[in-house]
Amino acid sequence: MRRFAIFALTAILISPAGASAAVKPGDVCKKVGTTSTVKNVKYTCIKSGKKLVWNSGVKVPAPQASPTKQNAIDYKFSDFKDLVTNSSKIANVAYVSSQKLISTNTSSSPEVQYFIGPNTNPLDVRYKETFAFGFKFFGNYPQPKTITMLFFNFQDKAWAENKYTEITNNPNVERISKNCQSSTQCEGADALPISLGTGHINFGSEKAGSLGSMGVIGLHEYFHLIQWNLNESAPSMVKMDLVPCWLREGQAHFFGHVSALRDYSTYLKITNELVTTNPSPWAKFTAPTIEKFLDSSCDGPAYNHSYDVGFFAVEALTALAGPDSTIQLTKLITAGTPFESSFMKIYGTSWSEVKKDLSIAIANQFVKGQRV
């Protein structure tokens, strides 16, 4: 999730849903890879010696019903001072404008090829639906033409290492271990650009209830593939280091949340927790501390704040100028225009004049009752 790497593609191997007849571990089955889900336990047909049998099964989270959306706040921000004055409205306005873009965009989705470990269940049980919905967000921008996605748990690490090398032609399997270090720490993910128009995403899949199970992490990583493809004539991946860390990771985290979380109440609850769950070298999220971070290179432990402070900065910029604005900002930077000049072109004011107001607007939201 943190660094950028290399892109891929290949063949979809989704196990067909098996019949819902009674299945018991160790019973004979007919075809390797066939799955059957009974009472929220997914069984997979595997080869054991010379026999084909059902494995011990993996519990699958029950799919959640789609909750209703909260009413939108009818408000349009005028400038950065307005973000400070009406900071409580930022989250709602940003969320609603993003959902509107998703609902109106029509785009051709990339060709996606899924590889799932023989003992693995993707954390997001609706992963196909999640990605199909998220792809619509980026209808105005170049998307990868082909993507491969590799899902694995700790038990399937050896399988994942072999499959990763086969898919990407890359023998360095360190990414697999980093994303899945143990059976209790296996929810990492990363995106790899391989060439313009092709990409690969790895998913550690063994922590139900995490952001991965909500689809946030998958769409976060997919957005990195969008960033790398913004400039078709000169792949953006070679210039992503010119983009401030709070912007490149904040964008991915914002678009991951706003695309995956389909109702506003869930979005608000989960994003409020970003401040309390991210390991922090800071005592408090104060405006001066935030402003200092936004102007930093965010090396070392401070990099973690590219996910929380970066998220809230991108959310505020989205509330002010719409979800396309930060994408256009990144596109200009990766095309070679310096950050300050790009910011002026997109937002009509200089970064040095408004960074203080942006920082205050972010800090204001964490006063009790200021983010609703």
Long-range contacts (C-beta under 8 A, 24 or more apart in sequence): 1-188, 1-189, 1-190, 1-217, 1-220, 1-221, 1-249, 1-252, 2-190, 2-249, 2-303, 3-190, 4-191, 4-193, 4-224, 4-228, 4-237, 4-240, 5-175, 5-190, 5-191, 5-192, 5-193, 6-168, 6-170, 6-192, 6-193, 6-194, 6-200, 7-144, 7-192, 7-193, 7-194, 7-195, 7-197, 7-198, 7-199, 7-200, 7-225, 7-228, 8-147, 8-148, 8-167, 8-168, 8-192, 8-194, 8-198, 8-199, 8-200, 9-111, 9-113, 9-146, 9-147, 9-148, 9-167, 9-194, 9-198, 9-199, 9-200, 10-113, 10-115, 10-148, 10-166, 10-167, 11-113, 12-112, 12-113, 12-114, 12-115, 13-113, 13-114, 13-115, 13-116, 14-114, 14-116, 15-44, 15-116, 18-43, 18-45, 23-54, 23-57, 24-54, 25-53, 25-54, 25-55, 25-56, 25-57, 26-53, 26-54, 27-53, 27-54, 28-52, 28-53, 29-53, 29-54, 33-118, 42-121, 44-118, 44-119, 46-118, 55-118, 55-119, 58-119, 58-120, 58-121, 58-153, 59-208, 60-121, 60-125, 61-125, 61-208, 61-209, 61-213, 63-125, 63-126, 66-262, 66-263, 67-262, 67-263, 67-265, 67-266, 68-263, 69-99, 69-262, 69-263, 69-264, 70-263, 70-264, 70-265, 72-96, 77-319, 77-320, 79-320, 79-349, 80-320, 80-349, 80-354, 80-357, 80-358, 80-361, 81-357, 82-320, 83-316, 83-319, 83-320, 83-357, 83-358, 83-361, 84-357, 84-360, 84-361, 84-364, 87-316, 87-360, 87-361, 87-362, 87-364, 87-365, 87-370, 87-371, 88-364, 88-365, 88-369, 88-370, 88-371, 88-372, 89-319, 90-315, 90-316, 90-319, 90-361, 90-365, 90-371, 91-267, 91-268, 91-271, 91-315, 91-319, 91-365, 91-371, 91-372, 92-264, 92-372, 93-319, 94-254, 94-258, 94-315, 94-316, 94-318, 94-319, 94-323, 95-258, 95-264, 95-267, 96-264, 97-318, 97-319, 97-322, 97-323, 98-137, 98-255, 98-258, 98-259, 98-318, 98-323, 99-258, 101-137, 101-322, 101-323, 101-324, 102-133, 102-136, 102-137, 102-259, 103-136, 105-136, 105-137, 105-138, 105-139, 105-140, 106-136, 106-139, 107-135, 107-136, 107-138, 107-139, 107-140, 107-143, 108-143, 109-135, 109-143, 110-135, 110-143, 110-144, 110-145, 110-146, 110-147, 111-145, 111-146, 111-147, 112-146, 112-147, 112-148, 112-149, 113-146, 113-147, 113-148, 113-149, 114-148, 114-149, 114-151, 115-148, 115-149, 115-150, 115-151, 115-163, 115-167, 116-151, 116-152, 117-151, 117-152, 117-153, 117-155, 117-156, 117-159, 117-160, 117-205, 118-156, 118-159, 119-153, 119-155, 119-156, 120-151, 120-152, 120-153, 120-155, 120-156, 120-205, 120-206, 121-153, 121-205, 122-151, 122-203, 122-205, 123-187, 123-203, 123-205, 123-206, 123-207, 123-208, 123-210, 123-212, 123-213, 124-212, 124-213, 124-214, 124-215, 124-218, 124-260, 125-213, 126-215, 127-151, 127-215, 127-218, 130-215, 130-218, 130-219, 130-259, 130-260, 131-215, 131-218, 131-219, 131-222, 133-259, 133-262, 134-215, 134-218, 134-219, 134-222, 134-255, 134-259, 134-260, 135-222, 137-255, 137-258, 137-259, 137-323, 138-223, 138-226, 140-324, 141-226, 141-229, 141-230, 141-327, 141-331, 142-226, 142-229, 142-230, 142-232, 143-225, 143-226, 143-229, 144-197, 144-198, 144-199, 144-225, 144-229, 145-197, 145-198, 146-197, 146-198, 146-199, 147-198, 147-199, 147-200, 147-201, 147-222, 147-225, 148-199, 148-200, 148-201, 149-200, 149-201, 149-203, 149-218, 150-200, 150-201, 150-202, 150-203, 151-203, 151-205, 152-176, 152-180, 152-202, 152-203, 152-204, 152-205, 153-180, 153-183, 153-186, 153-204, 153-205, 153-206, 154-180, 154-182, 154-183, 154-186, 154-206, 155-183, 160-202, 164-202, 167-200, 168-192, 168-194, 168-200, 175-202, 176-202, 179-203, 179-204, 180-204, 180-206, 187-211, 187-212, 187-217, 189-217, 189-218, 189-220, 189-221, 190-221, 191-221, 191-222, 191-224, 191-225, 193-224, 193-225, 193-228, 193-229, 193-235, 193-237, 195-235, 196-229, 196-232, 196-235, 197-229, 199-225, 199-228, 201-225, 211-256, 211-270, 214-260, 214-261, 214-270, 215-256, 215-259, 215-260, 216-253, 216-256, 216-257, 216-260, 216-261, 216-270, 217-256, 218-256, 218-260, 219-255, 219-256, 219-259, 219-260, 220-252, 220-253, 220-255, 220-256, 221-252, 221-256, 222-256, 223-251, 223-252, 223-255, 223-256, 224-248, 224-252, 226-327, 227-251, 227-252, 227-330, 227-334, 230-327, 230-330, 230-331, 230-334, 230-335, 231-331, 231-334, 231-335, 234-335, 236-330, 236-331, 236-334, 236-335, 239-333, 239-334, 239-335, 239-336, 240-334, 242-333, 242-334, 242-338, 242-339, 243-330, 243-333, 243-334, 243-339, 244-294, 244-298, 244-339, 245-297, 245-298, 245-303, 245-306, 245-310, 246-293, 246-294, 246-298, 246-305, 246-306, 246-309, 246-310, 246-313, 247-310, 247-313, 247-314, 247-326, 247-329, 247-330, 247-333, 248-306, 248-310, 248-330, 249-306, 249-307, 249-310, 250-306, 250-307, 250-309, 250-310, 250-311, 250-312, 250-313, 250-314, 251-310, 251-314, 251-326, 251-327, 251-330, 253-307, 253-308, 253-310, 253-311, 253-314, 254-311, 254-314, 254-315, 254-318, 254-326, 255-323, 257-311, 258-323, 268-371, 268-372, 271-311, 271-315, 272-371, 274-307, 274-308, 274-311, 274-312, 275-308, 275-366, 278-304, 278-305, 278-307, 278-308, 279-304, 280-304, 280-305, 285-309, 285-362, 285-363, 285-366, 286-363, 287-356, 287-359, 287-360, 287-362, 287-363, 288-359, 290-359, 290-362, 290-363, 291-355, 291-356, 291-358, 291-359, 294-355, 294-358, 294-359, 295-355, 309-362, 312-362, 312-365, 313-358, 313-362, 316-358, 316-361, 316-362, 317-347, 317-358, 320-347, 321-346, 321-347
